[in-house]
Amino acid sequence: MKIIFWCLALLFVSCVLASKSKAGSRNIYDQSVIQQLVSEHNRYRSQHGARPLKWDANLALFADNYLRQCVNYGGNTVSFNKNTASYRDSGNFNLGENIYGFEKQVGTPREIVAGWYGYAYGKKQMLHKESYAMGCSIRYCQGLKQPHVILCNYLYGPDYNPSEYTDY
C-alpha cells in the first residue's frame, strides 16, 4: 500500500514539474513575477499621471480560466476581447486586456510590458487612467505558433466611457 501511495505521489509531482517547465521559467504565481509586472506597469503609468495599479488575484484567476482553454484564433495566439466580453456581459465593471505570445518562453516582465507600451492598443490598456487593478496569467498552449502566452486583465471603474479615451 505504501508503495502505491509513493508511486502516485511521485507521478503527481512529476506532472506538476512538467507542466511548469512547459510554461517557461516564469510562474505567474511567483510573488517576484507579480511584483515585477505591477512595478513595470506602474513605472510607465507614473510617466503619464495615471494612478498605480494593484494586483488582483480574482483578475488573475479570470485570465487563467480563459487561457486554460487555449483557444486558437487565427493560428498565432488566443484572441483579444473574447476574454473580456463575457466579463462585461455579466454586468461587472469594465475590463481591458493585453495578450502576448512567445515562441520559446515567456519574456521577462520588463520585455512584456515594454512590448505592450510600444503597441497602441496595449499602451492604451496599460495607461488607462480609470484602471486601478490588474491580474495576469501565463499558460502554455500547444499547437499555437506562439504557444507561451501571457494575458493581463485591467479593471476600470464603473464610470469608464471608452469613447473618452484615445491612444496616448
C-alpha positions, 0 to 999 in steps of 0.5 A: 500500500505504501508503495502505491501511495509513493508511486502516485505521489511521485507521478503527481509531482512529476506532472506538476514539474512538467507542466511548469517547465512547459510554461517557461521559467516564469510562474505567474504565481511567483510573488517576484513575477507579480511584483515585477509586472505591477512595478513595470506597469506602474513605472510607465503609468507614473510617466503619464499621471495615471494612478498605480495599479494593484494586483488582483488575484480574482483578475488573475484567476479570470485570465487563467480560466480563459487561457486554460482553454487555449483557444486558437484564433487565427493560428498565432495566439488566443484572441483579444476581447473574447476574454473580456466580453463575457466579463462585461456581459455579466454586468461587472465593471469594465475590463481591458486586456493585453495578450502576448505570445512567445515562441520559446518562453515567456519574456521577462516582465520588463520585455512584456510590458515594454512590448505592450507600451510600444503597441497602441492598443496595449499602451492604451490598456496599460495607461488607462487612467480609470484602471486601478487593478490588474491580474495576469496569467501565463499558460502554455498552449500547444499547437499555437505558433506562439504557444507561451502566452501571457494575458493581463486583465485591467479593471476600470471603474464603473464610470469608464466611457471608452469613447473618452479615451484615445491612444496616448 
